[in-house]
Amino acid sequence: MTYDAVSGLVVDWNYAGGLWGYDVETDAWTSIRQSNPPAIRISGSLFAYDTSVDRVIAYADTGEPGGAATWLFDIRTGAWSKSGAVTPDFGSDPAIAYDEASERTVIVGGGRSAAYDATADRWETLFEGSASGNQPAGCAARPECRQGHQMVYDSVNDRLVIYGGGVPAAAVEDWVYPDDVLAFDLETREWTVLLAPSDGGAAPTDCGSGPVVSVRPGSAPDRAQPSTGPDRSPWIPAAKVTLHGGPFFTRVAGVADEPWSSTPPADPATVVDGLFLPECQLWTEGTVWWEGATSDPSSRAWIEIDLGGTFVLDAAVVQADVNDEYRLSFRDPETAEWTRLWDVPLGEAGGMATRPDQGDASVRWPLARPVVTDALRLEETSGDAQYSVSEIAVFGVPAP
């Protein structure tokens, strides 16, 4: 999102390429017209509003070498225009913010930082730490080497402020996730620590402690089962899993650059087998996965689970891709209507992530109240257009 100071709207760009403006005073969303929308890979894009030229500055990364580009959007007319400047490659998950003091749009990530001067249509390198945007070599622990961090402009102190993100550790496979806060002065090009990491930058899960172990789909000995103590409701085995919409296990052009696929595709029944994959495992490995590129209802995908009877549920656990949000719904046996059961939040670190407690499948999400149902449905609600699910476990007892 970004803030348009002229209209007073918060502007959001969704994965289908639509632009929307949110009016805080009226609590209403309005579609923003685009006269010539570009073919930009939304999941690899960032944007910020530049007051010096009254344009939204969009950084788009196709994922291919030399595929980074800068676009400008005129909110007043709905027109897009492509910059002629050579755009740096900022790798995966950089951060963007408009620096009001210098009137520059700054991006930090991929081993570098750079500022875009829209009035001159020119990028200026602030720091260059590696030959490749995805390599931490020569970058050490600088914020430019982070991925998934957040950045905003502090107008009181005229500086940029960064929070969190992942930092490459000594081993190639290792990442740590500090909860520190740093400030960047564009004039001096110096970083200042505002808040040190509370735990020395330890990873929130075991994902950063070494190589992620891959297992074959259905390899029960290498997968964790949810525990059922004597005072807890038992796990409910499901009778049937059906995949709707999609397509599943199929690449969608323009969604992302990773050439991953399931070979062979995972059996849909594995999402209810009571077995959890290792945390941070690759999102297409041993999972039911799909991609989304448009908001067309016909392209929606969801997983439907027939419980094989009527049960009273009191808890749930879901293991799914870390950087997406999902909705688990239940069906009313009498009316056949679907009702929200649990809005499954984002995970914490890398690949597959168990909710509510990444790294511990025995921790359950307690329902606000017991529900009676005979079927479940899981679908994505937001994310990076690449979705996957490994396990949907519910707990309860047969309905009387």
C-alpha positions in Angstrom: 0.0 0.0 0.0 0.9 3.6 -0.3 -0.6 7.0 0.7 -1.7 9.5 -1.9 -1.3 12.9 -0.2 -3.4 14.8 -2.8 -6.6 12.7 -2.7 -6.1 11.5 0.9 -6.6 7.9 -0.2 -4.6 4.8 0.8 -3.9 3.1 -2.5 -3.7 -0.7 -2.7 -2.6 -2.9 -5.6 -4.0 -6.4 -5.6 -2.7 -9.5 -7.2 -5.1 -9.3 -10.2 -3.5 -5.9 -11.2 -6.4 -3.8 -9.8 -5.8 -0.5 -8.1 -8.1 0.6 -5.2 -8.3 3.7 -3.0 -9.4 3.5 0.6 -11.1 6.6 2.2 -10.6 6.5 5.9 -13.3 9.0 6.6 -16.0 7.2 4.7 -14.6 3.7 5.3 -15.1 2.9 1.6 -13.0 1.3 -1.1 -13.2 2.7 -4.7 -11.7 1.3 -7.8 -9.0 3.5 -9.5 -9.2 3.6 -13.2 -6.2 2.4 -15.3 -6.3 3.5 -19.0 -3.3 1.3 -20.0 -2.4 -1.1 -17.3 1.1 -2.7 -17.9 1.8 -6.4 -17.9 3.6 -6.2 -14.5 4.2 -9.3 -12.4 2.3 -8.1 -9.3 3.9 -10.6 -6.9 7.4 -9.1 -7.7 6.4 -5.4 -7.6 6.6 -2.6 -5.1 5.2 1.0 -5.2 5.3 4.3 -3.4 3.7 7.7 -4.0 6.2 10.4 -5.0 4.9 13.9 -4.1 7.5 15.7 -6.3 5.9 14.4 -9.5 2.5 13.4 -8.2 3.0 9.8 -9.4 3.0 6.4 -8.0 6.5 4.9 -8.6 6.3 1.2 -9.2 9.3 -1.2 -9.2 8.5 -4.3 -11.2 10.7 -7.4 -11.3 10.1 -10.1 -13.9 12.4 -12.5 -12.2 14.7 -12.7 -15.2 18.2 -11.2 -15.5 17.8 -7.5 -16.5 14.0 -7.8 -16.0 13.7 -5.1 -13.4 11.8 -2.0 -14.6 10.4 1.3 -13.2 6.9 2.4 -14.0 5.0 5.6 -13.1 1.3 5.9 -12.6 -0.8 9.1 -12.8 -3.6 8.6 -10.3 -5.5 11.6 -11.7 -5.6 10.4 -15.3 -5.2 6.6 -14.9 -2.2 6.6 -17.3 0.9 4.4 -16.9 4.3 5.3 -18.4 7.5 3.3 -18.3 10.7 4.9 -17.1 13.7 5.0 -19.5 16.1 4.6 -16.6 18.2 1.5 -16.1 16.6 -0.1 -13.0 18.7 -2.0 -10.5 17.8 -5.6 -9.5 16.8 -5.7 -5.8 16.4 -9.5 -5.5 13.7 -11.1 -3.5 11.4 -9.1 -1.1 13.1 -5.7 -0.8 11.5 -2.7 0.9 10.4 0.6 -0.6 9.6 4.1 0.7 9.5 7.7 -0.5 12.0 9.9 1.2 10.3 13.4 1.5 13.4 15.3 2.4 15.4 14.2 -0.6 12.4 13.7 -2.9 13.6 10.2 -3.8 12.0 6.8 -3.8 14.4 4.5 -2.0 14.5 0.7 -2.3 16.7 -1.5 0.0 17.3 -5.2 -0.6 19.1 -7.8 -2.7 22.5 -6.6 -1.5 22.0 -3.0 -2.5 20.2 0.2 -1.9 19.3 2.9 -4.5 17.2 6.0 -4.9 15.1 7.0 -7.8 14.8 10.7 -8.8 11.6 10.9 -10.8 12.2 14.5 -11.9 15.4 13.4 -13.6 14.2 9.8 -14.4 17.4 8.5 -12.8 18.4 5.8 -10.3 21.4 6.5 -8.0 23.2 3.7 -6.3 23.6 4.3 -2.5 25.2 0.9 -1.6 26.4 -2.0 -3.8 27.4 -5.1 -1.9 27.3 -7.9 -4.3 27.5 -8.8 -8.0 24.0 -10.4 -7.9 20.9 -9.1 -6.4 20.3 -12.5 -4.6 23.8 -13.0 -3.2 24.8 -11.8 0.2 28.6 -11.8 -0.6 30.3 -8.6 0.4 27.2 -7.4 2.2 27.6 -9.0 5.7 24.9 -8.1 8.1 23.9 -4.7 6.5 20.2 -4.1 6.1 20.6 -4.1 2.3 21.1 -7.9 2.6 17.7 -8.5 4.3 14.6 -10.0 2.7 11.0 -9.4 3.8 11.8 -6.3 5.9 9.5 -3.2 6.1 10.4 0.4 5.6 8.6 3.7 6.2 9.6 7.4 6.1 9.9 9.2 9.5 8.9 12.8 8.7 9.8 14.0 12.2 13.4 13.1 11.9 13.7 13.1 8.1 15.0 9.5 7.8 13.9 6.1 6.7 13.1 3.4 9.3 13.5 -0.3 8.7 12.0 -3.1 10.8 12.8 -6.9 10.9 13.2 -9.1 7.9 15.5 -12.1 7.3 19.3 -11.9 7.4 21.6 -14.5 5.8 23.7 -16.3 8.4 27.1 -17.9 8.1 25.8 -21.1 6.4 24.1 -20.7 3.0 21.0 -22.5 4.3 20.7 -20.4 7.5 18.6 -17.3 8.0 17.9 -15.4 11.2 15.1 -13.0 11.8 16.0 -10.1 14.1 13.3 -7.9 15.5 15.4 -4.8 15.5 14.7 -1.3 14.2 17.2 0.8 12.2 17.2 4.3 10.7 18.8 5.4 7.4 19.9 8.9 6.6 20.0 9.4 2.9 22.2 12.5 3.2 24.9 10.8 5.1 24.1 7.3 3.9 24.6 6.0 7.4 22.6 3.4 9.4 21.7 3.9 13.0 20.4 1.2 15.4 17.2 2.5 17.1 16.2 -0.7 18.7 18.6 -3.7 19.1 17.3 -7.3 18.6 15.6 -8.6 21.7 17.2 -12.0 21.5 20.3 -11.4 19.4 18.5 -12.1 16.2 17.5 -15.7 16.8 15.1 -17.3 14.4 11.5 -17.6 15.7 11.5 -21.3 14.6 13.9 -24.1 13.8 13.8 -23.0 10.1 17.0 -21.1 10.5 19.0 -23.7 12.4 20.2 -25.7 9.4 19.3 -27.2 6.1 15.6 -27.9 5.5 15.0 -31.6 5.3 12.9 -32.7 2.4 10.6 -35.8 2.6 8.7 -37.7 0.0 4.9 -37.1 -0.1 3.3 -39.5 2.3 6.6 -40.5 4.0 5.0 -41.0 7.4 8.2 -41.9 9.4 9.7 -38.5 8.6 6.6 -36.4 9.3 5.2 -35.3 12.7 1.8 -36.4 14.0 -0.4 -34.1 16.1 -0.5 -35.2 19.7 -3.8 -36.2 21.4 -3.5 -36.1 25.2 -6.0 -37.8 27.5 -7.7 -34.5 28.2 -7.9 -33.3 24.6 -10.5 -34.0 21.9 -9.2 -36.6 19.4 -8.2 -35.9 15.8 -11.0 -36.5 13.3 -10.0 -38.5 10.3 -11.7 -37.3 7.1 -13.5 -39.5 4.6 -12.9 -37.6 1.3 -11.0 -34.6 -0.1 -12.1 -32.8 -3.3 -10.3 -30.1 -5.2 -12.4 -27.4 -6.7 -11.5 -24.6 -9.2 -7.9 -24.1 -9.8 -6.2 -25.5 -11.7 -4.0 -27.3 -9.1 -0.4 -28.3 -9.7 -0.2 -26.0 -12.7 2.1 -23.0 -13.4 0.3 -19.8 -14.2 2.2 -17.5 -16.6 3.2 -14.2 -15.1 2.7 -15.2 -11.4 6.3 -15.8 -10.5 9.6 -16.9 -11.9 10.4 -20.1 -9.8 10.2 -23.1 -12.1 8.9 -25.4 -9.4 6.5 -28.2 -9.8 5.3 -31.3 -7.9 6.5 -34.6 -9.4 4.2 -36.3 -9.0 1.5 -34.1 -7.7 0.6 -34.9 -4.1 -2.5 -37.0 -3.4 -5.3 -34.6 -2.2 -5.9 -37.0 0.7 -2.5 -36.1 2.2 -4.0 -32.9 3.5 -6.1 -34.9 6.0 -3.7 -37.7 6.9 -2.7 -36.3 10.3 0.9 -36.0 9.2 2.8 -32.7 9.1 5.7 -31.9 6.8 9.0 -30.4 8.2 8.7 -26.7 8.9 10.0 -24.5 6.0 9.8 -27.3 3.4 9.4 -26.1 -0.2 5.9 -25.0 -0.9 5.4 -27.3 -3.9 7.1 -30.4 -2.4 4.6 -32.9 -1.1 1.7 -30.4 -0.8 -1.5 -29.5 -2.6 -0.6 -26.3 -4.4 -2.1 -23.8 -6.8 -1.5 -20.4 -8.3 -3.8 -17.5 -8.8 -3.4 -14.6 -11.3 -6.9 -13.0 -11.6 -9.8 -12.0 -9.5 -12.2 -13.9 -11.9 -14.4 -16.1 -9.6 -14.1 -19.0 -12.1 -10.4 -19.1 -11.3 -10.9 -19.5 -7.6 -9.6 -22.6 -6.0 -10.6 -24.3 -2.8 -10.2 -27.6 -0.9 -13.4 -29.3 0.3 -13.3 -32.0 3.0 -16.0 -34.5 3.7 -15.7 -35.6 7.4 -17.8 -38.7 6.7 -20.2 -37.9 9.5 -21.4 -35.1 11.8 -19.0 -33.9 14.5 -18.7 -31.2 17.2 -15.4 -29.4 16.6 -13.5 -27.5 19.2 -10.0 -26.9 17.7 -8.0 -26.9 14.5 -4.4 -26.9 13.1 -3.4 -25.9 9.6 0.0 -26.3 7.9 0.2 -24.1 4.7 2.6 -21.8 2.8 4.0 -19.2 5.2 3.3 -15.9 3.4 -0.4 -16.5 2.6 -3.6 -16.1 4.6 -6.3 -18.7 4.3 -9.9 -19.2 5.5 -11.2 -22.4 7.0 -15.0 -22.7 6.8 -17.5 -25.3 8.0 -20.8 -26.4 6.5 -24.1 -26.3 8.5 -25.5 -29.9 8.1 -29.1 -28.5 8.2 -28.9 -25.5 5.9 -25.8 -26.4 3.9 -24.5 -22.9 4.3 -20.8 -22.2 4.8 -19.6 -20.2 7.8 -16.1 -19.0 8.7 -14.4 -21.2 11.2 -10.9 -19.7 11.4 -9.0 -17.0 9.5 -5.6 -18.7 9.3 -2.9 -16.0 9.6 0.5 -15.7 8.0 3.3 -17.9 9.3 6.7 -16.8 10.6 9.5 -18.1 8.5 10.1 -19.8 5.2 8.1 -22.4 3.1 5.5 -24.5 4.9 4.4 -23.2 8.3 2.2 -24.7 10.9 -0.4 -22.5 12.5 -1.1 -21.5 15.3 2.5 -22.4 16.5 5.1 -22.8 13.8 7.4 -25.8 14.7 4.9 -27.4 17.1 2.0 -29.2 15.5 0.6 -30.3 18.9 -0.5 -26.7 19.6 -4.1 -26.2 18.5 -6.2 -23.2 17.6 -9.2 -23.2 20.0 -12.4 -22.3 18.4 -14.4 -19.5 20.0 -17.3 -21.9 20.4 -17.9 -25.5 19.4 -19.5 -26.0 16.0 -21.5 -28.8 14.5 -20.5 -29.8 10.9 -20.0 -32.5 8.4 -17.7 -30.8 6.0 -14.9 -28.2 5.8 -13.6 -25.8 3.1 -10.2 -24.1 2.9 -9.4 -21.3 0.5 -6.8 -18.5 0.2 -7.8 -14.9 1.2 -4.6 -13.1 0.5 -0.9 -13.7 -0.4 1.6 -13.9 -3.1 -0.6 -15.8 -5.6 1.3 -19.0 -4.8 -0.6 -21.1 -2.4 -0.1 -24.6 -0.9 -1.5 -26.7 1.9 0.0 -29.7 3.6 -2.3 -30.5 6.5 -5.8 -29.5 7.7 -6.5 -31.1 11.1 -9.6 -30.7 13.2 -10.4 -32.1 16.6 -13.7 -32.9 18.3 -16.2 -35.7 19.0 -19.1 -37.2 17.1 -22.3 -35.2 17.3 -25.0 -36.7 19.5 
